[in-house]
Amino acid sequence: MTTRTLSRMSFATLAVATLALAGCSDSTKESVDDAASAVTSAAAEAGDDAKDAAKDAGDKVKEGAADAKDAAEAAGKKAKDSAEDAHNDTMGTLTSEDVHLHDGFVKAMPAGAGMTAIFGTLENHTDREINLIGFTTSLGAADYEIHEVVDGKMQEKKGGITIKAGGEHVLEPGADHLMILNHDSAIEAGATVDITLKFSDGSKVVVRDVPVRAIAAGEEDYGSDSAHGDHDMDHKHDK
């Protein structure tokens, strides 16, 4: 309520009271009525002002609550990001500068074949021994295993692949390789695949844009039972 409005109400009220006490005549009745109308009008205006003030106050409370909510969400996200960063810091230190897949490639595969492999040379550019224990790819739904060939039979390589400090490990047909299982879609030559290598210290190193190549069928026949020996293709491992 404004000072002007209060003044108008006070003046009009005083006028009504004075005229009433004085026993006003008919000639002054209209003046009394005018004064009364002024009081009523001032009161109405004061009510509108109060409503507006209350609405403004309510809007400010809502805005304050919204700002507080946004601030809380931002703080929560920042805390989550910090926690994830701290978690990553404790989950290993290997980077793409430490581990390379030299001349790596994925063997092309037709739709329905269900399996293929990744070859190349894993290079350890650190001064310590590292242990590859698993991997995934950008191909999506599939099972991923590290394999070896023993006495002509392919099997999962228990314990993964250990690479000495400054050393390398060759992935090739008929020996150790990274196996992609239970993948039904075609993997066509000329495409590229991202590979995430997982190490025993918790590190994950992403090798991007590994090419898909076609190699001679005689080098490794993943579709024959003899190539897999007793390996169970229904295993569900690292998806």
C-alpha positions in Angstrom: 0.0 0.0 0.0 1.5 3.4 -1.0 1.8 6.5 1.2 -0.4 8.4 -1.2 -3.2 5.8 -0.9 -3.0 5.9 2.9 -3.2 9.7 2.8 -6.3 9.6 0.6 -8.0 7.1 2.9 -7.1 9.1 6.0 -8.4 12.4 4.6 -11.6 10.9 3.3 -12.3 9.1 6.6 -11.7 12.3 8.6 -14.0 14.2 6.3 -16.8 11.7 6.8 -16.4 11.7 10.6 -16.3 15.5 10.8 -19.5 15.9 8.8 -21.3 13.3 10.7 -20.5 14.8 14.0 -21.5 18.2 12.9 -25.0 17.0 11.9 -24.6 17.8 8.3 -27.5 19.2 6.3 -29.0 17.9 3.0 -26.8 20.4 1.2 -23.7 18.7 2.6 -24.9 15.1 2.2 -23.5 14.9 -1.3 -20.1 15.9 0.1 -20.4 13.1 2.7 -21.3 10.6 0.0 -18.4 11.7 -2.1 -16.1 11.3 0.8 -17.4 7.9 1.5 -16.9 6.9 -2.1 -13.4 8.2 -1.9 -12.8 6.0 1.2 -14.2 3.0 -0.6 -12.1 3.6 -3.7 -9.0 4.1 -1.7 -9.7 0.9 0.2 -10.2 -1.0 -3.1 -7.0 0.5 -4.5 -5.2 -0.5 -1.3 -6.5 -4.0 -1.7 -5.2 -4.2 -5.3 -1.8 -2.9 -4.2 -1.7 -5.6 -1.5 -2.6 -8.3 -4.0 0.1 -7.1 -6.4 2.6 -7.0 -3.6 1.7 -10.5 -2.5 1.9 -11.8 -6.1 5.3 -10.2 -6.5 6.5 -11.7 -3.3 5.2 -15.1 -4.4 6.9 -14.9 -7.8 10.2 -14.0 -6.0 9.9 -17.0 -3.8 9.2 -19.3 -6.8 12.2 -17.8 -8.6 14.4 -18.3 -5.6 13.3 -21.9 -5.2 14.0 -22.5 -8.9 17.4 -20.9 -8.6 18.1 -23.0 -5.5 17.1 -26.2 -7.4 19.3 -25.4 -10.3 22.2 -24.6 -8.0 21.7 -27.9 -6.2 21.6 -29.9 -9.4 24.7 -28.1 -10.7 26.5 -28.9 -7.4 25.3 -32.5 -7.5 26.6 -32.9 -11.1 30.0 -31.3 -10.2 30.3 -33.7 -7.2 29.4 -36.7 -9.4 32.0 -35.6 -12.0 34.6 -35.2 -9.3 33.8 -38.6 -7.9 34.1 -40.2 -11.3 37.4 -38.4 -11.9 38.7 -39.7 -8.6 37.5 -43.2 -9.4 39.3 -43.1 -12.7 42.5 -41.9 -11.1 42.5 -45.0 -8.9 41.6 -47.4 -11.7 44.9 -47.4 -13.5 47.2 -45.0 -15.3 47.7 -46.5 -18.8 46.9 -44.2 -21.8 46.9 -44.5 -25.5 50.5 -43.2 -25.4 51.5 -46.2 -23.3 49.9 -49.0 -25.3 49.7 -49.3 -29.1 48.1 -51.8 -31.4 50.5 -51.7 -34.3 49.1 -52.7 -37.8 45.9 -53.9 -36.0 42.9 -55.0 -38.0 39.6 -56.8 -37.6 39.0 -59.7 -40.0 36.0 -59.0 -42.2 33.0 -61.3 -41.6 29.7 -61.9 -43.5 26.3 -61.7 -41.8 25.5 -64.8 -39.9 29.0 -66.1 -39.5 28.9 -65.2 -35.8 32.6 -64.8 -35.1 35.8 -63.2 -36.2 39.0 -61.9 -34.7 41.4 -59.0 -34.2 45.1 -59.2 -35.1 48.1 -57.0 -34.9 51.0 -56.3 -32.5 50.4 -55.0 -29.0 53.2 -52.7 -27.9 54.0 -51.7 -24.3 55.7 -48.3 -24.2 56.0 -48.2 -20.4 58.8 -49.2 -18.1 56.6 -51.8 -16.4 54.9 -55.1 -17.2 51.3 -54.8 -18.2 48.5 -57.4 -18.4 45.7 -57.3 -20.9 42.7 -59.1 -19.4 39.8 -58.2 -21.7 38.4 -55.9 -24.4 35.2 -54.6 -26.0 34.5 -52.9 -29.3 32.2 -50.4 -30.9 30.4 -53.2 -32.8 27.8 -53.5 -30.0 26.1 -56.8 -29.1 28.8 -59.5 -29.0 30.9 -61.6 -26.6 34.6 -60.8 -26.4 37.4 -63.2 -25.3 41.2 -63.4 -25.5 42.1 -66.7 -27.3 45.1 -68.8 -27.9 45.7 -71.9 -30.1 47.1 -75.0 -28.3 47.8 -78.2 -30.2 45.7 -76.9 -33.1 42.7 -76.1 -31.0 41.5 -72.6 -30.1 40.6 -71.9 -26.5 40.2 -69.0 -24.1 43.6 -67.7 -22.8 43.3 -67.8 -19.0 45.0 -64.9 -17.3 45.0 -62.7 -20.5 48.2 -61.5 -22.2 51.2 -60.2 -20.3 53.5 -57.8 -22.1 56.9 -57.1 -20.7 58.1 -53.5 -20.1 59.1 -52.0 -23.4 58.0 -55.2 -25.1 55.4 -56.4 -27.6 53.0 -59.3 -28.2 51.9 -60.5 -31.6 48.2 -61.3 -32.3 48.0 -63.5 -35.3 46.0 -66.4 -36.9 47.0 -69.8 -35.3 48.3 -68.1 -32.2 47.0 -65.5 -29.6 44.3 -63.2 -30.9 41.3 -61.2 -29.7 38.1 -63.1 -30.5 34.7 -61.6 -31.3 31.8 -64.1 -30.7 28.1 -64.2 -31.2 28.0 -61.2 -33.5 25.4 -61.7 -36.2 25.7 -58.6 -38.4 28.2 -58.4 -41.2 31.6 -56.6 -40.5 32.6 -55.4 -44.0 36.1 -54.7 -45.3 36.8 -51.0 -45.5 34.9 -50.2 -42.3 36.6 -49.2 -39.0 36.1 -50.4 -35.4 37.0 -48.8 -32.1 38.6 -51.2 -29.6 38.7 -50.7 -25.8 41.6 -52.7 -24.2 41.1 -53.5 -20.5 44.1 -54.0 -18.2 44.6 -55.7 -14.8 45.3 -52.3 -13.1 41.8 -51.0 -14.1 43.1 -49.0 -17.1 41.1 -48.8 -20.3 42.8 -47.8 -23.5 40.8 -47.0 -26.6 42.3 -47.8 -30.0 40.2 -45.9 -32.5 39.5 -46.5 -36.2 41.0 -50.0 -36.4 40.4 -51.1 -40.1 38.4 -54.1 -41.2 40.3 -56.2 -43.7 39.6 -59.4 -45.6 42.2 -62.1 -45.2 42.6 -65.4 -47.0 40.2 -68.1 -45.6 43.1 -70.6 -45.2 44.8 -68.4 -42.6 42.1 -69.0 -40.0 38.7 -70.7 -40.5 36.5 -69.5 -37.7 33.5 -71.3 -39.1 34.8 -74.8 -38.8 34.4 -77.0 -35.7 38.0 -78.2 -36.1 39.3 -74.7 -35.6 37.5 -74.3 -32.3 38.0 -77.8 -30.9 35.9 -78.2 -27.8 35.3 -74.4 -27.4 31.7 -73.6 -26.4 30.4 -70.8 -28.6 27.5 -70.2 -26.1 29.8 -68.7 -23.5 28.7 -65.3 -22.2 31.6 -63.2 -21.2 32.7 -59.6 -21.4 30.0 -57.8 -23.4 
